[in-house]
Amino acid sequence: MGALRRNLRIIGQMLKTSVEAQAQYRVDFISQLVLALFWAVWHVAPLWIVFELRDSIAGWTKPEAMLVMSAFLVLKAMLEGLITPNLLQLVEGIRTGTFDFVLLKPADAQLLVSFGKVLPAKLVDLLTGIGLAAWSIRALDPAPTLTQVLVGALMLLAGAVAIYALWLAVICTAFWWVKVDNITFLFTSVFDAARWPIAVFRGWVRIVLTYVVPVALMTSYPALAIMGKLSFEAGVSAWGLALGLLLAARWVWSRALASYSSASS
């Protein structure tokens, strides 16, 4: 517990410093918030318009599909506001040699490279996602129970763990191939499919988005849990997959560090 409290203090201090540094540039900070609001509306609008034309898509009603969209926005806020800025900064550190300074600090290197920077403007996506989830839950018939909502939040956490693990594993390839821009672009493009319920996809695409890049786990499973349509076995399997990905990512990280040659060597 002592190590956990120490790590949480380190994370809190790093995030606080990052927010304070960006808040100093107020005009830029406000413009980022406005732009973030525009993109949040841009993501929701297509799905909302589709349901103005029809009552359901692949068996999903408007409130049900909006639950998926809300999970997408929450995870997008985490991905673009925390995970991506930090891990792309890691790539730059490997390229320029500044990653050496991270290794000299008396804390776990993975912790330092994962939480050193945050983009506060992405709170817009987070708050939009939470607001959309609240609207969807109120619009569902029958209304979900508190237990269902809590299970949905737990499944969303599993999705967050999975997306962090996958992104970390992808970025670790920079230790061997410094230019990983194409891989990161591919990953973000695949994640973009998470805004739609998994039932929309068919054939091999659905298989890939369920078992290879678990988009279904990230956004559709939380919605299904809130709707009371996710089985206990599916929920346990999803968490098993998320934790397995996290352990695999940690192993890849350890292997990458072992092969790293510092700028001074």
N, C-alpha and C positions, 0 to 999 in steps of 0.2 A: 504493500500500500504506500510505503514511503516513496518508492520509485515512481509510482503512478502520480502521486501528488506533485512530485518534483517535475515530471514531464508536463503535467497540466499547467503548472506555473510557467514553465518555459514557453509552452504554446500560447498561453494568455499574454505574456509579455511581448512575444514576437508579433502577434496579431495587433496588439495595442499600438506598438511602435509603427507598424505598417500603416494603420489607419491614420494615425497622427501625422505621419509624413505626407500622405496624400491629401489630407484635409487642409494642409497649408496652402495649396493652390486652389482657391475657392472657385474661380471661374471654371477651371478644368473639371473640378469635382462636380459642380452643378450640371455642366454640359454632359458629363458621363451619366448622371442620374436621368436626365431628360432622354438621352439616347437609349438607355437601358429600358425606360418606360415604353419608348417607341417599339423596340424589338420584342418586348413582352406582348404588346398588343398585336404585333405582326405575327407572332407564333399562334396566338389564340384565334385570331380572326378567320383563317381558312376553315378550321373545324367548326367554328360557330356558324359560318355562312352555309356550310354543307347541311347542317341540321335545320337551317331555315327552309331548305328545299326538300328534305325527307325526314321521316320520323326516326329511322334507325340506320346504322351501318354495321353490317356483319352481325346483327343481333344486339348491338350496343345502342342504348338510347342516349340522348344528349347528356343528361346528368352523369351517366356511367362513363361515357367517353371523356367528359370534362374532368372526371377523377383521374383518368390516365394523363390528361394534359397537365393537371395540377402537379402530379408526381414528376412529370417531365420538367416542369419549370423549377421545382425545388432542386432536383438533381442537376439541372443546367446551371442554377445559381452556384451550387457547390463546385461543379466542374470548372466553370469559367471564372468564378470568383476566388477559388482557393487552389484547386488541384492543378489546373493548366498553368497559371502564372508561376507557380513554384517549380513545377517540373520542367517547364521550358527554361526557367532560370538555371536549373541544374544543367541542362544541355549547354547553355552558354558558358556556365562555369567550367564544364569539362573542356569546351573548345578553347577557352582563354587561359585556363589553369587556375582560376580563382576558386575552384572547388577544393583546392588544397587547404584553403583557410577553414573550410567547413570541417575537414577531417581533423584539424588541430584543436577544435573546440571540445570541451569536456561533456559532450552529450551525444546521444545516438545520431549518427549522420542522417539516417532516413527521416527521423523526426524533424531535424533542422531543415532539410530540403523540402519537406512536405508542408510546413506551416510558417515559413518565413515571410510570406507575402499574402495579402488579401486585397481584393478589389471591392470596396464598400458599395459601389454602384450596383453590384449584382444582388444586393439586398432587395432591389426592385423585383427581380425575378422570384426571389424567395417569398416576399410578401404577396405578390400576385398569385403564386402557386397556392399559398395558404388560404388566401381569400377565395380563390376558385374552388378549392377543396371544400371550404365551408359552405359555399353556395350549392355545390353538387350534393353534399350530404343532406342538406335541408330539402333538396328537390327529389331525392330518391324516395320511391314508394315500393315496398315498405321502408320506413326509416331504419337505418342501421343502429344497432345497439352500441353502447360505449365499448363493450368488449371487441366488437368488430372494428371499430375505429382504432382502438389501441393495437390490434393485430395488424391493421393496415399500416400504421406508423412503424411497427416492428419490421414489416416486410419492406417498407421504404428504406429503413436503415440497412437492411440486407442489400438492397440495390445500391446504396451509397458505398458500402464496403466493396461490392463487386466492381463498381466503376472505378474506384480508387485503385484497387488491385490491378485491374486490367491496364489502366493508364500508367501506373508505375512500371509494370512489366514492359510496356511498349517503350517508355522513355529510357529504360535501362539499356536498350539496344544502342543508345548514344555512346556507351562506354566502348563499344566495338566499332560502330559506324557513326561518326559524329553528325552527319547530315541525316536527320530522321524526319524531316518536314513532311515527306510524302506519307509516311506511316501515321503521323499524328493527324494529318488531314483525312486519311481514310477512316481513322477511329472516330473522329468527330462527325464525319458524314454518316457512318453507320448508326451512331447514337441518335442522330436526328430522326431516325425511324421510330424512336421510342415515344414520340408524341401521339402515335396512333395505337389503338388497341391491337394486340397481337393477332386477334381473329381476322383482321383485315388482310393479313398476308397469307399466302398459300404455298404449298409445295416445299421445295428446298429452301426458299427464302424464309419461311416460317421456322424450319428446322434450324437454320443458321442463327436466326434471331432469338431462338429459345435455348439452344445448347452450346453454340460456339461463342457468339457474343450475346450474352443473356439479356437482351433488351426486354424480353417479357418479364423477367425477374425484376428489372429496374422500375418499370412503370405499370404494367398490366397486373402483376401479382398484388401490389398494394391496393389497386382498385377492386380486384376480385375479392380480396380479403374484407374490405369495407362492405362490399355487396353481399358478403356471406356465401360466396361461390368458390372459395379456395379451400381445397381439402387440407386436412392436417398433414397428410403425407407430402403433398406438394409444398406446403410451407416449410416443413422440416428439410426436404430435399433442396429447396431454394437456399436456406441458410447454410446447409452443408456445402453447397456449391460456392456460396460467397466466402465462407471461411477457408475452403480449399483454395480458392483463387488468391486469398490474402496470404496464405502460407506459401503458395507457389511464387507469388510476387516477392515475398521476403527472401526466398531461396535464390531467385534470379538476382535480387539486389545484392545478396552476399557474394554470389559468383561474380557479379559485375565489379564490386569493390575489390575483390581478390585479383582481378585482371587489370585494374586501373594502374596506369603509370603516371605519376604526378608530373607536373610541369617542370619540376626541378630535377627529375631523374633523367 
